[in-house]
Amino acid sequence: MTEERLQKVLAAAGVGSRRHCEDLIGAGRVTIDGEQVRRQGVRVDPDVAVVRVDGERVVTASGYRYLILNKPAGMVSTLSDERGRLSIADVPAVRQAGEQRRLFHVGRLDTDTEGLLLLTNDGDLAHRLMHPSFEVDKTYLAEVPGPVSAQVRRLLRAGVLLEDGPATVDAVRVLDSVAGRALLEVSLHEGRKHIVRRLLAAVDLPVRRLVRTQLGPVRLGSLKSGRTRNLSRSEVSALYRLVDLDL
């Protein structure tokens, strides 16, 4: 791609207006490939340059999209489904993002599992987030029969032997427990298929409802079911740091 003025590149990346970006440059808060920039009009290749504002990586490559979907139960985590079921590709924002570059979903959620699904056409980031070596934390809310004893929670943290090997949770706590029902918050970095459901079933806690609420530094928050939102610049930067792309 041809080089562009730095303030234009920063504005296109969502840092702020061109005037605001010029102020950041003039204040010495911007670096290119590790070198501080104060002069206005510097030109960079946004697909190659490593640009930071206040030390935080700004993703400047053109055409990249980063969004999360609050996937509802019953929707399949595929971009096409030959059986005609409701899929994530039926969400307008997801379909639009995929028209620019090939879209990746980071991991899958079971059809009956709800919550945070990260989608991006930044293939390098997506592949790293899914690679086991980076051990990206994931947090879920699980509705199970209650009460859940401290002994069971200790067992989950110590490790449970499944058919494909041992598995553990990083943390588990009871958020609510009433009338034969308990709401657990479970955090783990495992990525095996149906891992949360299988772990809880192994300690006689069949899952009634499962919602993923966090992936690494990205939280679902108050996003409504079936809706999407774009990640903030800080969230994208945090994901880059998490998988050693912020170099």
C-alpha positions in Angstrom: 0.0 0.0 0.0 1.2 3.6 -0.7 2.3 5.7 2.2 -0.1 8.2 3.9 0.3 11.0 6.3 0.6 9.8 9.8 -2.3 11.9 11.2 -4.6 10.5 8.5 -3.5 6.9 9.4 -4.2 7.6 13.1 -7.6 9.1 12.4 -8.6 6.2 10.2 -7.6 3.8 13.1 -10.0 5.5 15.4 -7.6 7.5 17.5 -9.5 10.7 17.0 -9.9 13.6 14.6 -7.0 14.6 12.4 -6.6 17.7 14.4 -6.4 15.7 17.6 -3.9 13.3 16.0 -1.8 16.3 15.0 -1.8 17.4 18.6 -0.7 14.0 19.7 2.2 14.0 17.2 3.2 17.5 18.2 3.3 16.5 21.9 5.6 13.6 21.1 3.1 10.9 22.1 3.4 9.0 18.9 6.1 6.6 17.8 6.7 4.8 14.5 8.8 1.6 14.8 10.0 2.6 18.2 11.1 6.1 17.1 9.3 9.2 18.5 7.7 11.5 15.9 7.0 15.2 16.4 7.1 16.5 12.9 3.8 16.9 11.1 3.3 15.4 7.6 5.4 12.2 8.2 4.3 9.5 5.8 3.9 5.8 6.8 2.8 2.6 5.2 -0.1 1.6 7.5 0.1 -2.1 6.5 3.8 -2.2 7.7 4.5 0.4 10.3 4.3 -0.3 14.0 2.5 2.8 15.4 2.0 3.5 19.1 0.3 6.3 21.0 1.4 6.7 24.6 3.1 3.3 24.2 -0.1 1.5 23.2 -0.1 -0.3 19.8 -2.5 1.2 17.3 -3.6 -1.3 14.6 -3.3 0.7 11.4 -3.6 -1.9 8.7 -6.5 -1.1 6.4 -9.7 -3.2 6.3 -9.3 -5.0 9.6 -12.4 -5.5 11.7 -12.6 -6.6 15.3 -16.0 -7.3 16.8 -17.8 -9.4 19.4 -21.2 -11.1 19.1 -23.4 -12.0 22.0 -24.4 -15.3 20.4 -27.8 -16.5 21.4 -28.6 -20.2 22.1 -29.7 -22.0 19.0 -27.3 -20.2 16.6 -24.5 -22.2 15.2 -20.9 -20.8 15.3 -20.3 -21.2 11.5 -20.2 -18.7 8.7 -22.4 -21.0 6.6 -24.6 -24.0 7.4 -25.6 -26.5 4.8 -28.6 -27.5 6.9 -30.0 -24.1 6.8 -29.8 -23.4 10.5 -29.5 -19.9 12.0 -25.7 -19.1 11.9 -23.5 -16.2 12.9 -23.4 -15.2 9.2 -27.0 -14.2 9.5 -26.0 -11.3 11.8 -25.8 -8.2 9.5 -22.6 -6.8 11.1 -20.8 -10.2 10.8 -21.9 -10.6 7.2 -20.7 -7.0 6.3 -17.3 -7.6 8.0 -16.8 -10.8 6.1 -17.3 -9.0 2.8 -14.0 -7.1 3.2 -11.7 -10.0 4.1 -12.1 -13.5 5.2 -13.6 -13.5 8.7 -12.4 -15.8 11.5 -14.3 -16.6 14.7 -11.9 -17.2 17.6 -12.9 -20.6 18.9 -16.5 -21.9 18.8 -19.5 -21.9 21.0 -21.7 -24.9 21.1 -25.1 -24.4 19.5 -26.7 -24.3 23.0 -24.0 -22.1 24.5 -24.5 -18.4 24.6 -22.3 -15.4 24.9 -19.1 -13.8 23.7 -17.8 -14.8 20.3 -14.9 -12.8 18.9 -14.8 -12.3 15.1 -12.0 -10.6 13.1 -10.5 -10.6 9.6 -7.0 -10.2 11.3 -5.9 -13.8 10.6 -2.6 -13.5 12.5 -4.4 -12.4 15.7 -7.1 -15.0 15.3 -4.7 -17.9 14.8 -2.6 -16.8 17.8 -5.6 -16.4 20.1 -6.7 -20.0 19.2 -3.2 -21.5 19.6 -2.9 -23.5 22.8 0.6 -22.1 23.6 -0.9 -18.7 24.5 -3.4 -20.2 27.0 -6.0 -17.5 26.6 -8.3 -17.3 29.6 -12.0 -17.7 29.1 -14.7 -17.1 31.7 -18.2 -18.7 31.7 -21.4 -18.5 33.7 -22.9 -21.9 34.2 -26.3 -22.7 35.7 -26.1 -26.1 37.4 -28.1 -28.0 40.1 -27.2 -26.7 43.5 -25.9 -26.4 46.0 -22.3 -26.8 45.0 -20.0 -27.8 47.8 -16.5 -26.5 48.6 -15.3 -30.0 48.0 -16.5 -30.1 44.5 -15.0 -26.7 43.8 -11.6 -27.9 45.1 -11.9 -31.0 42.9 -12.4 -28.9 39.8 -9.4 -26.8 40.7 -7.2 -29.8 41.4 -8.2 -31.6 38.2 -10.7 -34.0 36.8 -9.8 -37.0 34.5 -11.8 -36.9 31.3 -11.8 -39.4 28.5 -9.1 -37.3 26.6 -7.0 -36.6 29.6 -7.0 -34.5 32.8 -8.5 -31.0 32.9 -8.7 -28.3 35.5 -10.3 -24.9 36.0 -8.2 -21.9 36.9 -11.0 -20.5 39.2 -14.5 -21.3 40.2 -16.9 -19.5 42.5 -20.6 -19.6 43.4 -22.3 -16.4 42.4 -25.8 -17.5 43.5 -27.5 -20.6 45.0 -31.2 -21.0 45.7 -33.9 -23.7 45.4 -31.8 -26.4 43.9 -30.1 -24.1 41.4 -26.5 -22.6 41.5 -24.8 -20.1 39.3 -21.1 -20.7 38.9 -18.4 -18.5 37.4 -15.8 -20.7 35.8 -12.5 -19.5 34.4 -10.1 -21.7 32.4 -7.7 -21.7 29.5 -8.6 -25.1 28.1 -9.8 -25.1 24.5 -11.0 -28.7 24.1 -14.4 -29.3 22.7 -17.3 -29.0 25.2 -14.7 -28.7 28.0 -16.8 -26.7 30.5 -19.8 -29.0 30.1 -17.7 -32.1 30.3 -15.8 -30.9 33.4 -19.0 -30.0 35.3 -20.7 -33.2 34.2 -17.7 -35.2 35.6 -18.5 -33.8 39.1 -22.2 -34.5 38.7 -23.2 -31.0 37.8 -25.0 -31.2 34.4 -25.1 -27.7 32.8 -28.5 -26.2 32.3 -27.3 -23.0 30.7 -23.9 -21.8 29.7 -22.8 -18.3 28.8 -19.2 -17.1 27.9 -18.6 -13.7 29.4 -15.0 -13.0 28.8 -12.1 -13.9 26.4 -8.7 -12.7 27.5 -9.1 -9.0 28.3 -12.4 -8.6 26.3 -15.7 -8.7 28.3 -19.2 -9.2 27.1 -20.6 -6.6 29.5 -24.1 -5.5 28.8 -24.2 -6.3 25.1 -27.7 -7.7 24.3 -28.2 -11.2 22.9 -27.8 -11.3 19.1 -26.1 -7.9 19.0 -22.5 -7.0 18.1 -20.1 -4.2 19.0 -16.7 -3.2 17.6 -13.8 -3.6 20.0 -12.2 -0.5 21.3 -8.7 0.5 20.3 -7.5 -0.4 23.9 -9.1 -3.9 23.6 -7.4 -4.6 20.3 -4.1 -3.4 21.7 -4.6 -5.6 24.8 -5.2 -8.7 22.6 -2.1 -7.9 20.6 -0.1 -7.8 23.8 -1.6 -11.0 25.0 -0.4 -13.0 22.0 3.0 -11.2 21.6 2.0 -9.2 18.5 2.6 -5.9 20.3 6.3 -5.9 19.3 
